[in-house]
């Protein structure tokens, strides 16, 4: 038994599946993943501190 891990583009899945079945590989697990895109955050604005009169 061999374990092969491959990362392919979604539109190439059918072509890869056909090629694997042509050489006799029948078992195939295809997990769906999403790209890791960083979340966009709004820029933070901190107003300058005002001096507090002590007295």
Helices and strands as residue ranges (DSSP letters): G 10-12, H 13-22
